[in-house]
Amino acid sequence: MSYKITDACVSCGACEPECPVNAISQGDSIFVIDADTCIDCGACAGVCPVGAPVEA
């Protein structure tokens, strides 16, 4: 299982530096998570101010 970032993302960037495996990057309009790299740790969800990262 991995996390994904929903359309609730406000592109604040808080999640990107928290990912221990660098699975998060800036997409076209919101941040995105590479499902193949994500280790399902939840670090991104813990720092997101709007709750955009959710378990896929």
PyMOL Python script that loads the backbone (N, CA, C, O; Angstrom):
from pymol import cmd

cmd.read_pdbstr("""\
ATOM      1  N   MET A   1       0.849  -1.178   0.000  1.00  0.00           N
ATOM      2  CA  MET A   1       0.000   0.000   0.000  1.00  0.00           C
ATOM      3  C   MET A   1       0.892   1.238   0.000  1.00  0.00           C
ATOM      4  O   MET A   1       1.982   1.229   0.571  1.00  0.00           O
ATOM      5  N   SER A   2       0.431   2.269  -0.627  1.00  0.00           N
ATOM      6  CA  SER A   2       1.183   3.513  -0.647  1.00  0.00           C
ATOM      7  C   SER A   2       0.220   4.664  -0.390  1.00  0.00           C
ATOM      8  O   SER A   2      -0.992   4.476  -0.295  1.00  0.00           O
ATOM      9  N   TYR A   3       0.785   5.848  -0.282  1.00  0.00           N
ATOM     10  CA  TYR A   3      -0.034   7.041  -0.121  1.00  0.00           C
ATOM     11  C   TYR A   3      -0.200   7.713  -1.463  1.00  0.00           C
ATOM     12  O   TYR A   3       0.610   7.524  -2.370  1.00  0.00           O
ATOM     13  N   LYS A   4      -1.262   8.504  -1.588  1.00  0.00           N
ATOM     14  CA  LYS A   4      -1.466   9.359  -2.752  1.00  0.00           C
ATOM     15  C   LYS A   4      -1.889  10.722  -2.231  1.00  0.00           C
ATOM     16  O   LYS A   4      -2.377  10.839  -1.107  1.00  0.00           O
ATOM     17  N   ILE A   5      -1.705  11.733  -3.031  1.00  0.00           N
ATOM     18  CA  ILE A   5      -2.076  13.087  -2.636  1.00  0.00           C
ATOM     19  C   ILE A   5      -3.342  13.464  -3.391  1.00  0.00           C
ATOM     20  O   ILE A   5      -3.394  13.387  -4.618  1.00  0.00           O
ATOM     21  N   THR A   6      -4.359  13.873  -2.644  1.00  0.00           N
ATOM     22  CA  THR A   6      -5.652  14.210  -3.231  1.00  0.00           C
ATOM     23  C   THR A   6      -5.659  15.646  -3.755  1.00  0.00           C
ATOM     24  O   THR A   6      -4.702  16.397  -3.568  1.00  0.00           O
ATOM     25  N   ASP A   7      -6.747  16.002  -4.406  1.00  0.00           N
ATOM     26  CA  ASP A   7      -6.910  17.358  -4.934  1.00  0.00           C
ATOM     27  C   ASP A   7      -7.016  18.411  -3.838  1.00  0.00           C
ATOM     28  O   ASP A   7      -7.050  19.605  -4.135  1.00  0.00           O
ATOM     29  N   ALA A   8      -7.069  17.992  -2.582  1.00  0.00           N
ATOM     30  CA  ALA A   8      -7.094  18.944  -1.473  1.00  0.00           C
ATOM     31  C   ALA A   8      -5.744  19.639  -1.299  1.00  0.00           C
ATOM     32  O   ALA A   8      -5.642  20.632  -0.578  1.00  0.00           O
ATOM     33  N   CYS A   9      -4.713  19.119  -1.958  1.00  0.00           N
ATOM     34  CA  CYS A   9      -3.355  19.664  -1.864  1.00  0.00           C
ATOM     35  C   CYS A   9      -3.335  21.147  -2.248  1.00  0.00           C
ATOM     36  O   CYS A   9      -3.905  21.546  -3.263  1.00  0.00           O
ATOM     37  N   VAL A  10      -2.668  21.953  -1.416  1.00  0.00           N
ATOM     38  CA  VAL A  10      -2.529  23.385  -1.687  1.00  0.00           C
ATOM     39  C   VAL A  10      -1.104  23.728  -2.130  1.00  0.00           C
ATOM     40  O   VAL A  10      -0.738  24.902  -2.190  1.00  0.00           O
ATOM     41  N   SER A  11      -0.306  22.711  -2.438  1.00  0.00           N
ATOM     42  CA  SER A  11       1.073  22.878  -2.926  1.00  0.00           C
ATOM     43  C   SER A  11       1.947  23.703  -1.990  1.00  0.00           C
ATOM     44  O   SER A  11       2.747  24.523  -2.440  1.00  0.00           O
ATOM     45  N   CYS A  12       1.792  23.484  -0.688  1.00  0.00           N
ATOM     46  CA  CYS A  12       2.607  24.228   0.278  1.00  0.00           C
ATOM     47  C   CYS A  12       4.023  23.672   0.378  1.00  0.00           C
ATOM     48  O   CYS A  12       4.947  24.383   0.773  1.00  0.00           O
ATOM     49  N   GLY A  13       4.193  22.390   0.017  1.00  0.00           N
ATOM     50  CA  GLY A  13       5.511  21.781   0.032  1.00  0.00           C
ATOM     51  C   GLY A  13       5.947  21.203   1.361  1.00  0.00           C
ATOM     52  O   GLY A  13       7.084  20.746   1.476  1.00  0.00           O
ATOM     53  N   ALA A  14       5.096  21.203   2.364  1.00  0.00           N
ATOM     54  CA  ALA A  14       5.465  20.692   3.687  1.00  0.00           C
ATOM     55  C   ALA A  14       5.803  19.208   3.658  1.00  0.00           C
ATOM     56  O   ALA A  14       6.650  18.752   4.427  1.00  0.00           O
ATOM     57  N   CYS A  15       5.158  18.457   2.791  1.00  0.00           N
ATOM     58  CA  CYS A  15       5.331  17.007   2.752  1.00  0.00           C
ATOM     59  C   CYS A  15       6.642  16.557   2.117  1.00  0.00           C
ATOM     60  O   CYS A  15       7.238  15.571   2.551  1.00  0.00           O
ATOM     61  N   GLU A  16       7.087  17.268   1.099  1.00  0.00           N
ATOM     62  CA  GLU A  16       8.243  16.816   0.314  1.00  0.00           C
ATOM     63  C   GLU A  16       9.497  16.551   1.150  1.00  0.00           C
ATOM     64  O   GLU A  16      10.094  15.484   0.998  1.00  0.00           O
ATOM     65  N   PRO A  17       9.926  17.464   2.024  1.00  0.00           N
ATOM     66  CA  PRO A  17      11.148  17.182   2.793  1.00  0.00           C
ATOM     67  C   PRO A  17      10.975  16.118   3.874  1.00  0.00           C
ATOM     68  O   PRO A  17      11.965  15.608   4.399  1.00  0.00           O
ATOM     69  N   GLU A  18       9.739  15.780   4.211  1.00  0.00           N
ATOM     70  CA  GLU A  18       9.480  14.783   5.250  1.00  0.00           C
ATOM     71  C   GLU A  18       9.588  13.351   4.747  1.00  0.00           C
ATOM     72  O   GLU A  18       9.732  12.428   5.549  1.00  0.00           O
ATOM     73  N   CYS A  19       9.521  13.151   3.444  1.00  0.00           N
ATOM     74  CA  CYS A  19       9.548  11.795   2.882  1.00  0.00           C
ATOM     75  C   CYS A  19      10.958  11.218   2.972  1.00  0.00           C
ATOM     76  O   CYS A  19      11.888  11.771   2.384  1.00  0.00           O
ATOM     77  N   PRO A  20      11.128  10.111   3.702  1.00  0.00           N
ATOM     78  CA  PRO A  20      12.470   9.537   3.886  1.00  0.00           C
ATOM     79  C   PRO A  20      13.033   8.856   2.639  1.00  0.00           C
ATOM     80  O   PRO A  20      14.229   8.570   2.579  1.00  0.00           O
ATOM     81  N   VAL A  21      12.181   8.594   1.644  1.00  0.00           N
ATOM     82  CA  VAL A  21      12.651   7.922   0.429  1.00  0.00           C
ATOM     83  C   VAL A  21      12.496   8.797  -0.824  1.00  0.00           C
ATOM     84  O   VAL A  21      12.609   8.308  -1.948  1.00  0.00           O
ATOM     85  N   ASN A  22      12.241  10.079  -0.619  1.00  0.00           N
ATOM     86  CA  ASN A  22      12.110  11.045  -1.720  1.00  0.00           C
ATOM     87  C   ASN A  22      11.099  10.618  -2.784  1.00  0.00           C
ATOM     88  O   ASN A  22      11.363  10.722  -3.982  1.00  0.00           O
ATOM     89  N   ALA A  23       9.943  10.138  -2.333  1.00  0.00           N
ATOM     90  CA  ALA A  23       8.894   9.701  -3.252  1.00  0.00           C
ATOM     91  C   ALA A  23       7.962  10.837  -3.666  1.00  0.00           C
ATOM     92  O   ALA A  23       7.113  10.647  -4.536  1.00  0.00           O
ATOM     93  N   ILE A  24       8.107  12.013  -3.059  1.00  0.00           N
ATOM     94  CA  ILE A  24       7.189  13.119  -3.317  1.00  0.00           C
ATOM     95  C   ILE A  24       7.881  14.176  -4.167  1.00  0.00           C
ATOM     96  O   ILE A  24       9.025  14.552  -3.915  1.00  0.00           O
ATOM     97  N   SER A  25       7.151  14.648  -5.189  1.00  0.00           N
ATOM     98  CA  SER A  25       7.685  15.705  -6.040  1.00  0.00           C
ATOM     99  C   SER A  25       6.546  16.626  -6.482  1.00  0.00           C
ATOM    100  O   SER A  25       5.371  16.271  -6.397  1.00  0.00           O
ATOM    101  N   GLN A  26       6.921  17.814  -6.956  1.00  0.00           N
ATOM    102  CA  GLN A  26       5.937  18.773  -7.439  1.00  0.00           C
ATOM    103  C   GLN A  26       5.397  18.293  -8.779  1.00  0.00           C
ATOM    104  O   GLN A  26       6.162  18.045  -9.711  1.00  0.00           O
ATOM    105  N   GLY A  27       4.091  18.164  -8.871  1.00  0.00           N
ATOM    106  CA  GLY A  27       3.449  17.796 -10.129  1.00  0.00           C
ATOM    107  C   GLY A  27       3.037  19.048 -10.888  1.00  0.00           C
ATOM    108  O   GLY A  27       3.526  20.141 -10.603  1.00  0.00           O
ATOM    109  N   ASP A  28       2.141  18.889 -11.850  1.00  0.00           N
ATOM    110  CA  ASP A  28       1.685  20.037 -12.628  1.00  0.00           C
ATOM    111  C   ASP A  28       0.956  21.065 -11.769  1.00  0.00           C
ATOM    112  O   ASP A  28       1.217  22.264 -11.869  1.00  0.00           O
ATOM    113  N   SER A  29       0.041  20.593 -10.925  1.00  0.00           N
ATOM    114  CA  SER A  29      -0.719  21.541 -10.109  1.00  0.00           C
ATOM    115  C   SER A  29      -0.655  21.221  -8.614  1.00  0.00           C
ATOM    116  O   SER A  29      -0.879  22.100  -7.782  1.00  0.00           O
ATOM    117  N   ILE A  30      -0.351  19.968  -8.270  1.00  0.00           N
ATOM    118  CA  ILE A  30      -0.227  19.561  -6.876  1.00  0.00           C
ATOM    119  C   ILE A  30       0.982  18.645  -6.740  1.00  0.00           C
ATOM    120  O   ILE A  30       1.548  18.201  -7.740  1.00  0.00           O
ATOM    121  N   PHE A  31       1.373  18.366  -5.508  1.00  0.00           N
ATOM    122  CA  PHE A  31       2.459  17.423  -5.282  1.00  0.00           C
ATOM    123  C   PHE A  31       1.961  16.013  -5.574  1.00  0.00           C
ATOM    124  O   PHE A  31       0.768  15.732  -5.453  1.00  0.00           O
ATOM    125  N   VAL A  32       2.873  15.131  -5.959  1.00  0.00           N
ATOM    126  CA  VAL A  32       2.518  13.752  -6.290  1.00  0.00           C
ATOM    127  C   VAL A  32       3.465  12.794  -5.577  1.00  0.00           C
ATOM    128  O   VAL A  32       4.598  13.146  -5.250  1.00  0.00           O
ATOM    129  N   ILE A  33       2.981  11.583  -5.344  1.00  0.00           N
ATOM    130  CA  ILE A  33       3.772  10.544  -4.694  1.00  0.00           C
ATOM    131  C   ILE A  33       3.995   9.409  -5.677  1.00  0.00           C
ATOM    132  O   ILE A  33       3.043   8.921  -6.287  1.00  0.00           O
ATOM    133  N   ASP A  34       5.240   8.984  -5.837  1.00  0.00           N
ATOM    134  CA  ASP A  34       5.576   7.837  -6.674  1.00  0.00           C
ATOM    135  C   ASP A  34       5.225   6.580  -5.879  1.00  0.00           C
ATOM    136  O   ASP A  34       5.896   6.245  -4.903  1.00  0.00           O
ATOM    137  N   ALA A  35       4.177   5.894  -6.302  1.00  0.00           N
ATOM    138  CA  ALA A  35       3.674   4.720  -5.575  1.00  0.00           C
ATOM    139  C   ALA A  35       4.704   3.601  -5.494  1.00  0.00           C
ATOM    140  O   ALA A  35       4.706   2.835  -4.530  1.00  0.00           O
ATOM    141  N   ASP A  36       5.572   3.495  -6.483  1.00  0.00           N
ATOM    142  CA  ASP A  36       6.588   2.437  -6.475  1.00  0.00           C
ATOM    143  C   ASP A  36       7.697   2.707  -5.463  1.00  0.00           C
ATOM    144  O   ASP A  36       8.379   1.780  -5.026  1.00  0.00           O
ATOM    145  N   THR A  37       7.878   3.969  -5.091  1.00  0.00           N
ATOM    146  CA  THR A  37       8.929   4.351  -4.146  1.00  0.00           C
ATOM    147  C   THR A  37       8.394   4.480  -2.721  1.00  0.00           C
ATOM    148  O   THR A  37       9.127   4.230  -1.764  1.00  0.00           O
ATOM    149  N   CYS A  38       7.138   4.863  -2.571  1.00  0.00           N
ATOM    150  CA  CYS A  38       6.518   5.093  -1.259  1.00  0.00           C
ATOM    151  C   CYS A  38       6.605   3.843  -0.382  1.00  0.00           C
ATOM    152  O   CYS A  38       6.321   2.732  -0.830  1.00  0.00           O
ATOM    153  N   ILE A  39       7.007   4.047   0.886  1.00  0.00           N
ATOM    154  CA  ILE A  39       7.118   2.934   1.839  1.00  0.00           C
ATOM    155  C   ILE A  39       5.981   2.930   2.852  1.00  0.00           C
ATOM    156  O   ILE A  39       6.038   2.197   3.840  1.00  0.00           O
ATOM    157  N   ASP A  40       4.947   3.739   2.621  1.00  0.00           N
ATOM    158  CA  ASP A  40       3.748   3.750   3.464  1.00  0.00           C
ATOM    159  C   ASP A  40       4.035   4.131   4.912  1.00  0.00           C
ATOM    160  O   ASP A  40       3.430   3.578   5.831  1.00  0.00           O
ATOM    161  N   CYS A  41       4.955   5.075   5.121  1.00  0.00           N
ATOM    162  CA  CYS A  41       5.318   5.461   6.493  1.00  0.00           C
ATOM    163  C   CYS A  41       4.357   6.490   7.088  1.00  0.00           C
ATOM    164  O   CYS A  41       4.219   6.567   8.309  1.00  0.00           O
ATOM    165  N   GLY A  42       3.691   7.282   6.241  1.00  0.00           N
ATOM    166  CA  GLY A  42       2.737   8.270   6.731  1.00  0.00           C
ATOM    167  C   GLY A  42       3.336   9.584   7.178  1.00  0.00           C
ATOM    168  O   GLY A  42       2.619  10.435   7.704  1.00  0.00           O
ATOM    169  N   ALA A  43       4.632   9.775   6.984  1.00  0.00           N
ATOM    170  CA  ALA A  43       5.278  11.025   7.404  1.00  0.00           C
ATOM    171  C   ALA A  43       4.652  12.229   6.709  1.00  0.00           C
ATOM    172  O   ALA A  43       4.486  13.284   7.321  1.00  0.00           O
ATOM    173  N   CYS A  44       4.305  12.074   5.437  1.00  0.00           N
ATOM    174  CA  CYS A  44       3.699  13.168   4.679  1.00  0.00           C
ATOM    175  C   CYS A  44       2.343  13.558   5.258  1.00  0.00           C
ATOM    176  O   CYS A  44       2.025  14.741   5.377  1.00  0.00           O
ATOM    177  N   ALA A  45       1.555  12.560   5.614  1.00  0.00           N
ATOM    178  CA  ALA A  45       0.221  12.816   6.163  1.00  0.00           C
ATOM    179  C   ALA A  45       0.300  13.540   7.499  1.00  0.00           C
ATOM    180  O   ALA A  45      -0.571  14.343   7.832  1.00  0.00           O
ATOM    181  N   GLY A  46       1.343  13.252   8.258  1.00  0.00           N
ATOM    182  CA  GLY A  46       1.497  13.871   9.571  1.00  0.00           C
ATOM    183  C   GLY A  46       1.795  15.350   9.537  1.00  0.00           C
ATOM    184  O   GLY A  46       1.512  16.055  10.506  1.00  0.00           O
ATOM    185  N   VAL A  47       2.362  15.844   8.444  1.00  0.00           N
ATOM    186  CA  VAL A  47       2.721  17.263   8.373  1.00  0.00           C
ATOM    187  C   VAL A  47       1.814  18.082   7.467  1.00  0.00           C
ATOM    188  O   VAL A  47       1.902  19.310   7.458  1.00  0.00           O
ATOM    189  N   CYS A  48       0.952  17.433   6.712  1.00  0.00           N
ATOM    190  CA  CYS A  48       0.098  18.143   5.765  1.00  0.00           C
ATOM    191  C   CYS A  48      -0.981  18.954   6.495  1.00  0.00           C
ATOM    192  O   CYS A  48      -1.742  18.400   7.288  1.00  0.00           O
ATOM    193  N   PRO A  49      -1.045  20.264   6.230  1.00  0.00           N
ATOM    194  CA  PRO A  49      -2.039  21.102   6.924  1.00  0.00           C
ATOM    195  C   PRO A  49      -3.476  20.884   6.457  1.00  0.00           C
ATOM    196  O   PRO A  49      -4.414  21.288   7.144  1.00  0.00           O
ATOM    197  N   VAL A  50      -3.658  20.253   5.303  1.00  0.00           N
ATOM    198  CA  VAL A  50      -5.013  20.041   4.778  1.00  0.00           C
ATOM    199  C   VAL A  50      -5.397  18.577   4.640  1.00  0.00           C
ATOM    200  O   VAL A  50      -6.475  18.278   4.127  1.00  0.00           O
ATOM    201  N   GLY A  51      -4.552  17.662   5.080  1.00  0.00           N
ATOM    202  CA  GLY A  51      -4.870  16.242   5.028  1.00  0.00           C
ATOM    203  C   GLY A  51      -4.922  15.647   3.639  1.00  0.00           C
ATOM    204  O   GLY A  51      -5.669  14.698   3.396  1.00  0.00           O
ATOM    205  N   ALA A  52      -4.133  16.197   2.717  1.00  0.00           N
ATOM    206  CA  ALA A  52      -4.177  15.736   1.324  1.00  0.00           C
ATOM    207  C   ALA A  52      -3.591  14.338   1.111  1.00  0.00           C
ATOM    208  O   ALA A  52      -4.138  13.588   0.302  1.00  0.00           O
ATOM    209  N   PRO A  53      -2.511  13.948   1.791  1.00  0.00           N
ATOM    210  CA  PRO A  53      -2.008  12.581   1.583  1.00  0.00           C
ATOM    211  C   PRO A  53      -2.900  11.562   2.302  1.00  0.00           C
ATOM    212  O   PRO A  53      -3.161  11.673   3.500  1.00  0.00           O
ATOM    213  N   VAL A  54      -3.355  10.574   1.539  1.00  0.00           N
ATOM    214  CA  VAL A  54      -4.200   9.510   2.093  1.00  0.00           C
ATOM    215  C   VAL A  54      -3.687   8.166   1.599  1.00  0.00           C
ATOM    216  O   VAL A  54      -3.006   8.094   0.576  1.00  0.00           O
ATOM    217  N   GLU A  55      -4.009   7.119   2.313  1.00  0.00           N
ATOM    218  CA  GLU A  55      -3.600   5.782   1.879  1.00  0.00           C
ATOM    219  C   GLU A  55      -4.347   5.449   0.587  1.00  0.00           C
ATOM    220  O   GLU A  55      -5.557   5.650   0.478  1.00  0.00           O
ATOM    221  N   ALA A  56      -3.607   4.945  -0.370  1.00  0.00           N
ATOM    222  CA  ALA A  56      -4.191   4.616  -1.674  1.00  0.00           C
ATOM    223  C   ALA A  56      -4.950   3.312  -1.626  1.00  0.00           C
ATOM    224  O   ALA A  56      -5.506   2.884  -2.638  1.00  0.00           O
TER     225      ALA A  56
END
""", "prot")
cmd.dss("prot")
cmd.show_as("cartoon", "prot")
cmd.util.cbc("prot")
cmd.orient("prot")
